[in-house]
């Protein structure tokens, strides 16, 4: 079983409903990248078209920006590379 692991020195700025922004940690499970949310994790899905924000599995939560050395974007999808 693969567990969630914190990506060291990785941080994301997330936009929640009603214009609330928050700085959160980033995690991975295999190559899939997640953000911390409400005591759990939300998967970062992909960037659509020319969107500057990344969509998540939660329709109301968007990743505005991120900084992570071990995370790469492949065809709009974030992947963790050790």
Z-matrix of the N, CA and C atoms (Angstrom, degrees):
N
C 1 1.443
C 2 1.530 1 108.74
N 3 1.322 2 116.10 1 132.49
C 4 1.464 3 120.85 2 175.78
C 5 1.519 4 109.47 3 -92.58
N 6 1.315 5 116.18 4 131.53
C 7 1.461 6 121.51 5 178.15
C 8 1.522 7 110.06 6 -100.53
N 9 1.321 8 116.76 7 166.21
C 10 1.458 9 121.93 8 175.00
C 11 1.525 10 108.40 9 -73.21
N 12 1.315 11 116.32 10 134.59
C 13 1.465 12 121.80 11 178.81
C 14 1.517 13 109.42 12 -127.19
N 15 1.329 14 115.88 13 136.21
C 16 1.461 15 120.64 14 178.95
C 17 1.523 16 109.24 15 -68.92
N 18 1.319 17 116.49 16 136.63
C 19 1.459 18 121.69 17 174.08
C 20 1.520 19 105.80 18 -88.69
N 21 1.325 20 115.99 19 110.36
C 22 1.466 21 120.78 20 -176.16
C 23 1.523 22 111.05 21 -59.88
N 24 1.321 23 116.06 22 139.48
C 25 1.465 24 123.93 23 178.86
C 26 1.524 25 113.52 24 60.73
N 27 1.327 26 118.89 25 19.61
C 28 1.469 27 121.95 26 177.45
C 29 1.523 28 109.16 27 -104.03
N 30 1.323 29 115.48 28 137.04
C 31 1.460 30 120.40 29 -178.21
C 32 1.523 31 109.14 30 -144.09
N 33 1.316 32 116.30 31 146.36
C 34 1.463 33 121.26 32 178.38
C 35 1.523 34 109.48 33 -130.13
N 36 1.323 35 115.38 34 146.84
C 37 1.466 36 121.29 35 171.83
C 38 1.520 37 105.68 36 -103.23
N 39 1.321 38 115.35 37 123.23
C 40 1.457 39 121.94 38 -172.36
C 41 1.522 40 109.98 39 -117.36
N 42 1.352 41 115.77 40 139.57
C 43 1.463 42 121.01 41 176.33
C 44 1.522 43 108.49 42 -105.75
N 45 1.331 44 114.81 43 123.76
C 46 1.457 45 122.76 44 177.96
C 47 1.527 46 109.10 45 -102.66
N 48 1.326 47 118.45 46 172.54
C 49 1.466 48 120.26 47 177.96
C 50 1.531 49 112.32 48 -56.41
N 51 1.305 50 115.33 49 154.94
C 52 1.468 51 124.33 50 178.30
C 53 1.526 52 112.22 51 65.17
N 54 1.339 53 117.31 52 25.64
C 55 1.458 54 121.49 53 173.26
C 56 1.513 55 116.29 54 76.86
N 57 1.310 56 118.14 55 14.41
C 58 1.465 57 121.09 56 179.48
C 59 1.531 58 109.08 57 -80.85
N 60 1.332 59 116.36 58 128.07
C 61 1.462 60 122.53 59 176.71
C 62 1.523 61 108.93 60 -113.13
N 63 1.326 62 115.81 61 144.93
C 64 1.458 63 120.37 62 -178.25
C 65 1.528 64 109.02 63 -145.67
N 66 1.315 65 115.53 64 146.09
C 67 1.459 66 121.99 65 176.45
C 68 1.525 67 107.53 66 -96.39
N 69 1.335 68 117.32 67 123.18
C 70 1.468 69 121.03 68 -174.96
C 71 1.526 70 111.09 69 -132.70
N 72 1.323 71 115.41 70 162.39
C 73 1.452 72 121.53 71 176.56
C 74 1.519 73 111.34 72 -79.15
N 75 1.332 74 115.02 73 159.52
C 76 1.464 75 121.39 74 177.70
C 77 1.529 76 109.01 75 -113.98
N 78 1.324 77 115.08 76 145.82
C 79 1.458 78 122.48 77 -176.44
C 80 1.521 79 109.17 78 -133.41
N 81 1.319 80 116.02 79 164.44
C 82 1.463 81 119.29 80 174.79
C 83 1.521 82 109.48 81 -138.40
N 84 1.292 83 113.57 82 156.83
C 85 1.469 84 122.96 83 172.01
C 86 1.521 85 104.08 84 -138.46
N 87 1.325 86 115.95 85 100.92
C 88 1.460 87 119.99 86 -168.38
C 89 1.524 88 107.47 87 71.28
N 90 1.323 89 117.40 88 -131.95
C 91 1.465 90 121.50 89 177.22
C 92 1.524 91 112.53 90 -90.60
N 93 1.322 92 117.94 91 -10.92
C 94 1.461 93 121.91 92 -176.36
C 95 1.524 94 110.38 93 -76.08
N 96 1.339 95 115.99 94 135.12
C 97 1.464 96 121.92 95 -175.59
C 98 1.530 97 109.97 96 -105.81
N 99 1.330 98 115.35 97 139.29
C 100 1.459 99 123.23 98 -177.75
C 101 1.528 100 109.69 99 -131.41
N 102 1.335 101 115.62 100 162.59
C 103 1.461 102 121.68 101 169.33
C 104 1.521 103 107.80 102 -117.71
N 105 1.318 104 115.53 103 153.52
C 106 1.464 105 120.36 104 176.70
C 107 1.525 106 108.85 105 -73.70
N 108 1.352 107 116.48 106 139.53
C 109 1.468 108 120.95 107 178.19
C 110 1.523 109 109.96 108 -157.62
N 111 1.321 110 116.70 109 123.11
C 112 1.474 111 123.42 110 173.63
C 113 1.527 112 113.77 111 48.26
N 114 1.306 113 117.65 112 46.59
C 115 1.453 114 120.92 113 178.29
C 116 1.514 115 114.04 114 78.16
N 117 1.333 116 117.22 115 6.13
C 118 1.461 117 121.47 116 178.99
C 119 1.517 118 110.05 117 -138.32
N 120 1.330 119 115.58 118 -150.85
C 121 1.459 120 121.09 119 -176.36
C 122 1.522 121 109.80 120 -137.89
N 123 1.339 122 116.12 121 145.25
C 124 1.461 123 122.03 122 175.67
C 125 1.527 124 107.30 123 -122.64
N 126 1.311 125 116.18 124 129.51
C 127 1.469 126 121.47 125 -178.46
C 128 1.526 127 110.67 126 -72.74
N 129 1.330 128 115.31 127 135.72
C 130 1.460 129 120.19 128 172.88
C 131 1.522 130 105.92 129 -83.84
N 132 1.326 131 116.29 130 120.99
C 133 1.458 132 120.75 131 -172.43
C 134 1.524 133 111.11 132 -85.86
N 135 1.346 134 117.83 133 -74.84
C 136 1.464 135 120.03 134 -179.38
C 137 1.512 136 111.15 135 -171.21
N 138 1.320 137 114.26 136 171.01
C 139 1.458 138 122.44 137 175.17
C 140 1.530 139 106.27 138 -95.18
N 141 1.322 140 116.88 139 133.69
C 142 1.460 141 120.36 140 179.98
C 143 1.517 142 110.66 141 -104.09
N 144 1.326 143 116.18 142 124.20
C 145 1.461 144 121.36 143 176.64
C 146 1.511 145 112.36 144 55.20
N 147 1.325 146 115.76 145 -127.68
C 148 1.465 147 120.99 146 -178.87
C 149 1.521 148 111.80 147 -96.03
N 150 1.313 149 116.83 148 15.02
C 151 1.464 150 120.81 149 178.62
C 152 1.521 151 109.94 150 -58.70
N 153 1.306 152 116.05 151 139.36
C 154 1.461 153 119.41 152 176.96
C 155 1.518 154 110.95 153 -87.92
N 156 1.328 155 117.20 154 -19.43
C 157 1.463 156 121.46 155 -180.00
C 158 1.523 157 110.20 156 -96.45
N 159 1.317 158 115.14 157 150.28
C 160 1.464 159 120.86 158 174.71
C 161 1.521 160 108.83 159 -93.76
N 162 1.307 161 116.54 160 136.51
C 163 1.454 162 121.90 161 177.81
C 164 1.530 163 108.82 162 -80.25
N 165 1.335 164 115.72 163 155.78
C 166 1.462 165 121.10 164 174.92
C 167 1.522 166 108.87 165 -122.90
N 168 1.315 167 116.19 166 175.01
C 169 1.459 168 120.94 167 177.80
C 170 1.526 169 111.35 168 -67.37
N 171 1.322 170 117.74 169 -16.44
C 172 1.467 171 122.94 170 175.61
C 173 1.526 172 106.97 171 -97.30
N 174 1.331 173 118.70 172 119.33
C 175 1.471 174 120.73 173 -172.84
C 176 1.529 175 115.69 174 -61.76
N 177 1.320 176 118.66 175 -20.80
C 178 1.466 177 121.06 176 -177.66
C 179 1.525 178 113.64 177 -98.71
N 180 1.320 179 118.09 178 2.37
C 181 1.466 180 121.50 179 -177.21
C 182 1.526 181 109.13 180 -117.35
N 183 1.338 182 116.04 181 126.42
C 184 1.464 183 122.23 182 -179.61
C 185 1.523 184 109.58 183 -125.26
N 186 1.325 185 116.73 184 144.82
C 187 1.457 186 121.78 185 174.51
C 188 1.526 187 107.03 186 -93.22
N 189 1.336 188 116.06 187 114.90
C 190 1.459 189 122.27 188 -177.25
C 191 1.525 190 110.49 189 -78.45
N 192 1.330 191 117.03 190 -42.00
C 193 1.458 192 122.07 191 -178.81
C 194 1.526 193 108.43 192 -159.67
N 195 1.315 194 116.01 193 161.62
C 196 1.463 195 120.05 194 177.74
C 197 1.521 196 109.52 195 -153.08
N 198 1.325 197 115.13 196 160.36
C 199 1.459 198 121.88 197 175.33
C 200 1.520 199 107.27 198 -139.13
N 201 1.321 200 115.84 199 115.18
C 202 1.462 201 120.86 200 -178.53
C 203 1.520 202 108.58 201 -157.79
N 204 1.318 203 116.50 202 124.14
C 205 1.463 204 119.67 203 -176.99
C 206 1.523 205 113.12 204 -74.19
N 207 1.312 206 118.73 205 -28.15
C 208 1.468 207 121.49 206 -177.76
C 209 1.521 208 113.31 207 -98.16
N 210 1.325 209 117.31 208 14.64
C 211 1.458 210 121.36 209 179.65
C 212 1.525 211 108.27 210 -115.96
N 213 1.329 212 116.06 211 128.42
C 214 1.461 213 121.28 212 178.56
C 215 1.526 214 109.21 213 -120.30
N 216 1.321 215 115.09 214 154.78
C 217 1.459 216 119.91 215 177.64
C 218 1.518 217 108.25 216 -105.73
N 219 1.331 218 115.87 217 119.63
C 220 1.459 219 122.10 218 178.74
C 221 1.518 220 108.76 219 -119.25
N 222 1.329 221 115.83 220 112.46
C 223 1.474 222 122.23 221 -178.21
C 224 1.524 223 112.46 222 52.14
N 225 1.322 224 115.58 223 43.11
C 226 1.458 225 120.66 224 176.60
C 227 1.513 226 115.27 225 85.02
N 228 1.339 227 117.91 226 -2.19
C 229 1.463 228 122.04 227 -178.14
C 230 1.530 229 109.24 228 -111.55
N 231 1.340 230 116.89 229 132.94
C 232 1.461 231 120.72 230 176.79
C 233 1.522 232 109.83 231 -80.53
N 234 1.344 233 115.43 232 136.58
C 235 1.465 234 120.76 233 177.37
C 236 1.518 235 109.06 234 -134.99
N 237 1.324 236 115.17 235 142.10
C 238 1.460 237 121.31 236 177.03
C 239 1.518 238 108.82 237 -87.17
N 240 1.324 239 115.79 238 129.04
C 241 1.468 240 121.90 239 177.67
C 242 1.517 241 108.00 240 -125.70
N 243 1.315 242 117.26 241 113.18
C 244 1.472 243 121.82 242 -177.96
C 245 1.513 244 111.38 243 -70.75
